[in-house]
Amino acid sequence: MERRQFTSPKVMNFEAESYRDLLYWNKLDKSLLTEPPLTMAYSDDELKEFASHGDFRKLPDIPCHNQAIERNVQITTQSAAAVIGKDKRHQNILSTNASRHKFTKDSNKDDFYSTL
């Protein structure tokens, strides 16, 4: 089973105002166009079978742009601004998530005093 290789394009428009305009599509070598990494683990025959049967349940269920992803982007951005270094940023993110899990919006004063 042959797998396809992902190639990152070299023709980027860093002045783009939309995701679609990040690449100069007219200057891009057509042989460099690849599919999304999500489907790269599957052969062409497997993808054709998924499409012909309409059964995409075998593909991993990966969230894309949902509220949880946007929240994690915000936490990562805040942590990168607050600390220096990959390990410290990761620890800051873990601490923030643990704190938010422990003290939800449903918490009241009694919940805070019971932790002291």
CYANA upper distance limits for C-alpha pairs under 8 A (distance plus 0.5 A):
  1 MET  CA     43 SER  CA      6.84
  2 GLU  CA     43 SER  CA      6.72
  3 ARG  CA     40 MET  CA      7.31
  3 ARG  CA     41 ALA  CA      6.97
  3 ARG  CA     42 TYR  CA      7.35
  3 ARG  CA     43 SER  CA      6.50
  4 ARG  CA     40 MET  CA      6.65
  4 ARG  CA     41 ALA  CA      8.34
  4 ARG  CA     43 SER  CA      8.38
  5 GLN  CA     34 THR  CA      8.46
  5 GLN  CA     40 MET  CA      8.21
  6 PHE  CA     34 THR  CA      6.72
  6 PHE  CA     35 GLU  CA      8.26
  6 PHE  CA     37 PRO  CA      7.79
  6 PHE  CA     40 MET  CA      8.36
  7 THR  CA     32 LEU  CA      6.85
  7 THR  CA     33 LEU  CA      8.22
  7 THR  CA     34 THR  CA      7.44
  8 SER  CA     32 LEU  CA      8.29
  9 PRO  CA     28 LEU  CA      8.15
  9 PRO  CA     32 LEU  CA      7.21
  9 PRO  CA     33 LEU  CA      8.42
 11 VAL  CA     23 LEU  CA      6.51
 11 VAL  CA     24 TYR  CA      6.54
 11 VAL  CA     27 LYS  CA      7.71
 11 VAL  CA     28 LEU  CA      6.91
 12 MET  CA     22 LEU  CA      6.21
 12 MET  CA     23 LEU  CA      5.26
 12 MET  CA     24 TYR  CA      6.81
 13 ASN  CA     21 ASP  CA      7.44
 13 ASN  CA     22 LEU  CA      5.34
 13 ASN  CA     23 LEU  CA      6.01
 13 ASN  CA     24 TYR  CA      6.90
 14 PHE  CA     22 LEU  CA      7.04
 15 GLU  CA     22 LEU  CA      8.33
 16 ALA  CA     21 ASP  CA      5.91
 16 ALA  CA     22 LEU  CA      5.87
 17 GLU  CA     21 ASP  CA      7.44
 17 GLU  CA     22 LEU  CA      8.45
 18 SER  CA     22 LEU  CA      7.41
 23 LEU  CA     28 LEU  CA      8.23
 24 TYR  CA     28 LEU  CA      6.77
 28 LEU  CA     32 LEU  CA      7.85
 29 ASP  CA     33 LEU  CA      7.95
 35 GLU  CA     39 THR  CA      7.59
 35 GLU  CA     40 MET  CA      7.36
 36 PRO  CA     40 MET  CA      7.22
 37 PRO  CA     41 ALA  CA      8.20
 38 LEU  CA     60 PRO  CA      8.36
 39 THR  CA     47 LEU  CA      8.44
 39 THR  CA     59 LEU  CA      8.20
 42 TYR  CA     46 GLU  CA      6.47
 42 TYR  CA     47 LEU  CA      6.97
 43 SER  CA     47 LEU  CA      6.88
 44 ASP  CA     48 LYS  CA      6.64
 45 ASP  CA     49 GLU  CA      6.67
 46 GLU  CA     50 PHE  CA      6.73
 47 LEU  CA     51 ALA  CA      6.68
 48 LYS  CA     52 SER  CA      6.49
 49 GLU  CA     53 HIS  CA      6.68
 50 PHE  CA     54 GLY  CA      6.20
 50 PHE  CA     55 ASP  CA      5.65
 50 PHE  CA     56 PHE  CA      6.19
 51 ALA  CA     55 ASP  CA      7.31
 51 ALA  CA     56 PHE  CA      7.96
 63 PRO  CA     69 ILE  CA      7.97
 64 CYS  CA     69 ILE  CA      7.50
 65 HIS  CA     69 ILE  CA      6.53
 65 HIS  CA     70 GLU  CA      7.30
 66 ASN  CA     70 GLU  CA      6.88
 67 GLN  CA     71 ARG  CA      6.57
 68 ALA  CA     72 ASN  CA      6.76
 69 ILE  CA     73 VAL  CA      6.74
 70 GLU  CA     74 GLN  CA      6.82
 71 ARG  CA     75 ILE  CA      6.75
 72 ASN  CA     76 THR  CA      6.48
 73 VAL  CA     77 THR  CA      6.64
 74 GLN  CA     78 GLN  CA      6.68
 75 ILE  CA     79 SER  CA      6.53
 75 ILE  CA     93 ILE  CA      6.96
 75 ILE  CA     96 THR  CA      8.33
 76 THR  CA     80 ALA  CA      6.54
 76 THR  CA     89 ARG  CA      8.06
 76 THR  CA     93 ILE  CA      7.11
 77 THR  CA     81 ALA  CA      6.89
 78 GLN  CA     82 ALA  CA      6.71
 79 SER  CA     83 VAL  CA      6.57
 79 SER  CA     89 ARG  CA      5.92
 79 SER  CA     90 HIS  CA      8.46
 79 SER  CA     92 ASN  CA      6.57
 79 SER  CA     93 ILE  CA      6.89
 80 ALA  CA     84 ILE  CA      7.31
 80 ALA  CA     89 ARG  CA      6.40
 82 ALA  CA     89 ARG  CA      8.46
 83 VAL  CA     88 LYS  CA      6.77
 83 VAL  CA     89 ARG  CA      6.41
 83 VAL  CA     92 ASN  CA      8.31
 84 ILE  CA     88 LYS  CA      6.98
 84 ILE  CA     89 ARG  CA      7.28
 85 GLY  CA     89 ARG  CA      6.59
 86 LYS  CA     90 HIS  CA      6.62
 87 ASP  CA     91 GLN  CA      6.69
 88 LYS  CA     92 ASN  CA      6.54
 89 ARG  CA     93 ILE  CA      6.73
 90 HIS  CA     94 LEU  CA      6.76
 91 GLN  CA     95 SER  CA      6.58
 92 ASN  CA     96 THR  CA      6.59
 93 ILE  CA     97 ASN  CA      6.67
 94 LEU  CA     98 ALA  CA      6.57
 95 SER  CA     99 SER  CA      6.53
 96 THR  CA    100 ARG  CA      6.63
 97 ASN  CA    101 HIS  CA      6.58
 98 ALA  CA    102 LYS  CA      6.63
 99 SER  CA    103 PHE  CA      6.47
100 ARG  CA    104 THR  CA      6.25
103 PHE  CA    107 SER  CA      6.36
103 PHE  CA    111 ASP  CA      8.35
103 PHE  CA    112 PHE  CA      8.43
107 SER  CA    111 ASP  CA      6.52
107 SER  CA    112 PHE  CA      8.31
108 ASN  CA    112 PHE  CA      7.53
109 LYS  CA    113 TYR  CA      6.93
110 ASP  CA    114 SER  CA      6.64
111 ASP  CA    115 THR  CA      7.33
112 PHE  CA    116 LEU  CA      7.64
